[in-house]
Amino acid sequence: MLFGNKDKKNRSLDMLNRRLLRIKVMQAIYALYQSRESNFELGLEEIAASFLPDLNSMEVQNHELLNKKKAEASALYEKSFHETVKYTIEEKDVIAAAEEAKSTYKSRVEKDTKHFRKLMLEDVENINYKYLELLSFLIAISDFVQIDEEEKKTKLVKALPTASKELKLQNNAVIAALRANKDFEQQRIKHKIELDPAFVRNTFKEYIKPDEAYKKYQELNESSVQIDRDICLYILKSIFLKKEAVVIHFESDDLNWTENSSIVKSMAVKTIKSVGEGQTADDILLDISSNWEEDKAYFIELYDKTVEMDNKLEPIITERVKNWEADRVAMMDKIIMKLATAEMILFPSIPVKVSINEFIEISKIYSTPKSKVFVNGILDSIAADLTKDGTIRKSGRGLIDNK
């Protein structure tokens, strides 16, 4: 009971996974933007603190002058974010306070940029961990079938022989293939996949053992790979990913589980469905994509370059939204348009229409109800103008006309 061709299985996942990577970059940049706003406010607070009255001084404090200096330093600080400041005031302490606040702001943003990049990578790589954990959960449940049967025997005055149907799940073809695969075992060891025995016990006792579909599976006299696949898929979809107590377990160490679960589910389902008679046993595990290193480089570059190009991307967006109401241009819309624009510029092999359509789909989920039409119109305009002036250049098969 072995596994089919890995590349074939992965191809159908790639479109979903690329979108997921775009979403992860968007979320990281959104968090960075929020941190920038917080850091900006911290700069103003530090300036204010610089001009607080000295309560330990024996001299009379000039509150009016201190407030004036605070206002001047704050104005200089804010102005420095929009233009090169030419100082026209003489107070060195005012200039020093503004420059110190700006310097600290830059340092914090640089640190936060690295921090959110790291979290973005960890979040994506955690998808693979959860995939391994979900499949390991099937094995753990299967192993507990034997334990449960042994416990039942100890409670009987006269132990009865174990019926084969009682251990049907332990002999399941899908789970047997998982156990036998060395690559899977190595990955479990590498990622330190360990399931709490009490959690496994409770899941089996409360949800699986009394479940009618599981009981029917046990009662079946015949056995086949298809039957074994079906019960594993049922346990996966109807118990592991549906029962509240189990879902809470997966959510406990993954803040993005609600979002990540769809790709984890897809990978696990495809792995289970790939089990069949007469197939080549070359690989059990799916990767997040058919070429993870390439996709990883893609979404890291998209994050890094979008952050780096922010000052160039800002006017590209703002000059096209100046006639729209301010409340229409949500922060998320702006981020989505910047990412789409950056992708169109940075990646010659990705068609313009693919970039636009992917980010429109993302806007439907993560931005305002009216964002779809708004984002679509702005991106079409940007794509047309930047293609015309040569900023967007596409190359590769089928991309000569930049479409």
C-alpha positions in Angstrom: 0.0 0.0 0.0 2.3 2.7 -1.3 2.4 6.2 -2.6 2.2 7.8 -6.1 4.2 10.5 -7.9 4.9 13.5 -5.6 5.3 16.1 -8.3 1.9 15.3 -9.8 0.2 15.7 -6.5 2.0 18.9 -5.7 1.1 20.7 -9.0 -2.5 21.2 -7.9 -1.4 22.7 -4.6 0.9 25.3 -6.1 -1.7 27.9 -7.0 -3.2 27.7 -3.5 0.2 27.8 -1.9 1.4 30.9 -3.9 -1.7 32.7 -2.7 -1.0 31.7 0.8 2.6 33.0 0.5 1.2 36.3 -0.8 -1.1 36.5 2.2 1.7 35.8 4.6 3.7 38.7 3.1 0.7 40.9 3.3 0.1 40.1 7.0 3.8 40.7 7.8 3.8 44.1 6.1 0.5 45.0 7.7 2.0 44.2 11.1 5.1 46.3 10.2 2.9 49.2 9.2 1.1 49.1 12.5 4.4 48.9 14.4 5.6 51.9 12.4 2.6 53.9 13.6 3.3 52.8 17.2 7.0 53.7 16.8 6.0 57.1 15.4 3.8 57.8 18.5 6.6 56.6 20.8 8.9 59.2 19.2 6.4 62.0 20.0 6.1 60.6 23.6 9.9 60.7 24.0 10.0 64.3 22.7 7.3 65.2 25.2 9.3 63.5 28.0 12.4 65.6 27.0 10.6 68.8 27.8 8.9 67.8 31.1 9.5 70.1 34.1 12.5 69.0 36.2 10.8 68.3 39.5 14.2 68.0 41.3 15.4 71.4 40.2 15.4 74.3 42.7 14.9 76.7 39.8 11.4 77.9 38.7 10.3 75.9 35.7 9.1 77.9 32.6 6.2 75.6 31.6 5.2 77.9 28.7 8.7 77.7 27.2 8.9 73.9 27.7 5.6 73.4 26.0 6.8 75.6 23.1 9.9 73.6 22.7 8.0 70.4 22.8 5.7 71.6 20.0 8.6 72.8 17.9 10.5 69.5 18.3 7.4 67.5 17.5 6.8 69.6 14.4 10.4 69.0 13.2 10.1 65.3 13.9 6.8 65.0 12.0 8.1 67.1 9.1 11.2 65.0 8.7 9.0 62.0 7.6 7.9 64.0 4.5 10.8 66.1 3.5 14.4 67.0 4.2 14.3 69.4 7.2 16.2 72.7 7.0 16.5 74.0 10.5 15.4 77.6 11.0 15.3 77.5 14.8 18.3 78.1 17.1 17.4 75.9 20.1 19.9 73.0 20.0 17.9 71.0 22.5 14.8 71.2 20.2 16.8 70.0 17.2 18.5 67.3 19.3 15.2 66.0 20.6 13.7 65.8 17.1 16.8 64.1 15.7 17.1 61.6 18.5 13.4 60.7 18.2 13.8 60.1 14.4 17.0 58.1 14.9 15.3 55.9 17.5 12.3 55.5 15.2 14.5 54.2 12.4 16.3 51.8 14.7 13.0 50.4 16.0 11.6 50.0 12.5 14.7 48.2 11.3 14.4 45.8 14.2 10.7 45.3 13.6 11.3 44.7 9.9 13.6 41.8 10.7 11.3 40.6 13.4 8.2 40.3 11.2 10.2 38.8 8.4 11.3 36.1 10.9 7.8 35.5 12.1 6.6 35.3 8.5 9.1 32.5 7.7 8.3 30.7 10.9 4.6 30.9 10.2 5.0 29.3 6.7 7.3 26.6 8.0 4.9 25.8 10.8 2.4 24.7 8.1 4.7 21.8 7.4 4.9 21.0 11.1 1.1 20.9 11.4 0.9 18.7 8.4 3.3 16.2 10.0 1.4 16.5 13.3 -2.0 15.8 11.7 -0.7 12.7 10.0 1.1 11.6 13.2 -2.2 12.0 15.0 -3.7 9.3 12.8 -0.9 6.9 13.8 -1.3 7.8 17.5 -5.0 7.1 17.4 -4.3 3.8 15.6 -1.7 2.9 18.3 -4.2 3.7 21.0 -6.7 1.1 19.6 -4.3 -1.6 20.8 -3.9 0.1 24.2 -7.7 0.5 24.6 -8.2 -3.2 23.8 -5.6 -4.2 26.4 -7.2 -2.0 29.0 -10.6 -3.6 28.2 -9.1 -7.0 28.8 -7.8 -6.1 32.3 -11.3 -5.2 33.4 -12.8 -8.5 32.5 -12.7 -11.5 34.9 -12.0 -13.7 31.9 -10.2 -12.0 29.1 -11.7 -12.7 25.7 -9.5 -13.0 22.6 -9.2 -9.9 20.6 -11.4 -9.9 17.5 -9.7 -8.7 14.3 -12.4 -6.0 13.9 -11.4 -4.4 17.2 -7.9 -3.7 15.8 -9.2 -2.8 12.3 -7.9 0.8 12.5 -4.5 -0.4 13.7 -4.2 -2.5 10.6 -5.4 0.3 8.3 -3.5 0.3 5.0 -3.0 4.1 5.0 -1.7 4.2 8.6 0.5 1.2 7.8 2.0 3.1 4.9 2.6 6.1 7.1 4.4 3.9 9.7 6.5 2.2 7.1 7.8 5.4 5.4 11.3 6.2 6.6 11.2 9.8 5.3 8.1 10.5 7.4 9.6 9.0 10.5 12.8 11.1 10.0 10.7 14.2 9.6 8.8 13.5 12.8 12.0 13.1 14.7 13.6 16.2 13.1 10.5 18.4 14.0 10.0 16.7 17.4 6.5 15.7 16.7 5.1 14.5 20.0 1.4 14.1 20.9 0.1 14.2 24.5 -1.0 10.7 25.3 -3.9 12.1 27.4 -5.1 14.1 24.4 -4.9 11.1 22.1 -6.8 9.0 24.7 -9.6 11.6 25.1 -9.9 12.2 21.4 -10.4 8.4 20.8 -12.7 7.8 23.7 -14.9 10.9 23.3 -15.1 11.3 19.5 -13.9 8.3 17.5 -14.9 5.2 19.5 -18.6 6.2 19.9 -18.8 7.6 16.3 -21.3 5.7 14.1 -19.1 5.9 11.0 -16.2 4.4 13.0 -18.5 1.6 14.4 -19.7 0.8 10.8 -16.0 0.7 9.7 -15.2 -1.8 12.4 -18.2 -4.0 11.6 -17.2 -4.4 7.9 -16.1 -7.9 7.1 -14.3 -6.9 4.0 -11.3 -4.7 3.9 -9.8 -2.6 1.0 -7.5 0.3 0.5 -10.5 2.4 -0.5 -12.3 1.6 2.7 -9.2 2.4 4.7 -8.7 5.7 2.9 -12.4 6.6 3.5 -12.2 6.2 7.3 -8.9 8.1 7.6 -10.4 10.9 5.6 -13.5 10.9 7.7 -11.5 11.0 11.0 -9.4 13.8 9.5 -12.2 16.0 8.3 -15.0 15.3 10.8 -13.1 14.9 14.0 -9.5 16.3 13.8 -10.6 19.4 11.9 -14.1 19.8 13.3 -14.5 18.8 16.9 -13.9 21.9 19.1 -11.6 20.3 21.6 -9.3 19.0 18.9 -9.4 22.2 16.9 -8.4 24.1 20.1 -5.4 21.8 20.4 -4.2 22.8 17.0 -4.9 26.4 17.5 -3.0 26.5 20.8 0.4 27.0 19.2 -0.6 28.4 15.9 -2.3 31.8 16.0 -3.1 31.5 12.3 -4.5 28.0 12.4 -7.9 29.1 11.1 -6.2 30.3 7.9 -3.4 27.7 7.8 -5.7 24.7 8.3 -7.0 24.8 4.7 -3.5 24.1 3.2 -2.7 21.6 6.0 -5.9 19.8 5.3 -5.3 19.8 1.5 -1.8 18.3 2.0 -3.0 15.6 4.4 -6.0 14.7 2.2 -3.9 14.4 -0.9 -1.4 12.2 1.0 -4.2 9.9 2.3 -5.8 9.7 -1.2 -2.5 8.8 -2.8 -2.3 5.4 -1.0 -3.2 2.6 -3.4 -2.2 -0.8 -4.6 0.6 -1.3 -7.0 2.0 2.2 -6.8 5.6 3.1 -6.4 6.8 3.8 -2.9 9.0 6.8 -3.6 7.8 9.5 -1.3 5.0 9.9 1.3 5.4 13.6 2.2 4.2 16.5 0.2 6.1 19.8 0.3 4.4 23.1 0.8 5.0 23.5 -3.0 6.7 21.4 -5.7 9.7 23.8 -5.6 9.8 25.1 -2.0 13.2 26.7 -2.3 12.1 28.8 -5.3 8.8 29.8 -3.6 10.6 30.6 -0.4 13.0 32.9 -2.3 10.0 34.5 -4.0 8.0 35.5 -0.9 11.1 36.6 1.0 12.1 38.8 -1.9 8.5 40.1 -2.2 8.6 41.1 1.5 12.1 42.6 1.4 11.7 44.5 -1.8 8.2 45.9 -1.0 9.6 47.3 2.3 12.7 48.6 0.5 10.7 50.2 -2.3 8.0 51.7 0.0 9.0 55.3 -0.8 8.8 54.6 -4.5 5.6 52.6 -4.3 3.8 55.2 -2.2 3.5 58.0 -4.9 2.6 55.4 -7.5 -0.5 54.5 -5.4 -1.3 58.0 -3.9 -1.4 59.8 -7.3 -4.0 57.4 -8.5 -6.2 57.5 -5.4 -6.2 61.2 -4.8 -9.7 61.6 -6.3 -11.2 58.9 -4.1 -12.7 59.5 -0.7 -10.1 59.1 2.1 -12.2 56.4 3.8 -12.1 54.3 0.7 -8.3 53.9 0.8 -8.0 51.5 3.7 -4.5 50.6 5.0 -5.0 47.0 3.8 -6.0 48.2 0.3 -2.8 50.3 0.1 -0.7 47.3 1.2 -2.4 45.0 -1.3 -1.8 47.5 -4.1 1.8 48.0 -3.1 2.5 44.3 -3.0 0.8 43.8 -6.4 2.8 46.6 -7.9 6.0 45.3 -6.5 5.3 41.8 -7.8 4.6 43.1 -11.3 7.9 45.0 -11.3 10.1 42.5 -9.6 9.1 39.1 -11.1 9.3 39.0 -14.9 8.0 35.5 -15.2 4.7 36.2 -13.4 2.1 37.5 -15.8 0.6 40.9 -14.9 -2.9 39.5 -14.9 -1.9 36.7 -12.5 -0.5 39.3 -10.0 -3.6 41.5 -10.3 -6.1 38.7 -10.0 -4.4 37.1 -7.1 -4.3 40.3 -5.1 -7.9 41.0 -6.0 -8.9 37.6 -4.5 -6.9 38.5 -1.4 -8.7 41.9 -1.1 -12.1 40.1 -1.1 -11.1 38.3 2.1 -9.0 40.8 3.9 -10.2 44.2 3.0 -13.4 46.1 2.7 -16.5 44.9 0.8 -15.9 47.5 -2.0 -12.2 46.8 -2.2 -12.4 44.4 -5.1 -13.6 47.0 -7.7 -11.4 49.7 -6.2 -8.2 47.7 -6.2 -8.9 46.2 -9.6 -9.3 49.7 -11.2 -6.2 51.1 -9.6 -4.0 48.1 -10.4 -5.2 48.1 -14.0 -4.1 51.7 -14.3 -0.8 51.1 -12.7 -0.1 48.1 -14.9 -0.9 50.0 -18.1 1.3 53.0 -17.2 4.3 51.1 -15.8 4.2 48.7 -18.8 4.1 51.6 -21.2 7.1 53.4 -19.6 9.1 50.1 -19.3 9.1 49.8 -15.5 7.2 46.5 -15.9 8.9 44.1 -18.2 7.8 40.5 -18.6 9.9 37.7 -20.1 9.5 34.1 -20.7 7.2 31.8 -22.7 3.9 33.5 -23.4 4.8 36.7 -21.7 6.2 38.8 -24.6 3.1 41.0 -24.6 3.3 41.5 -20.9 -0.1 39.9 -20.4 
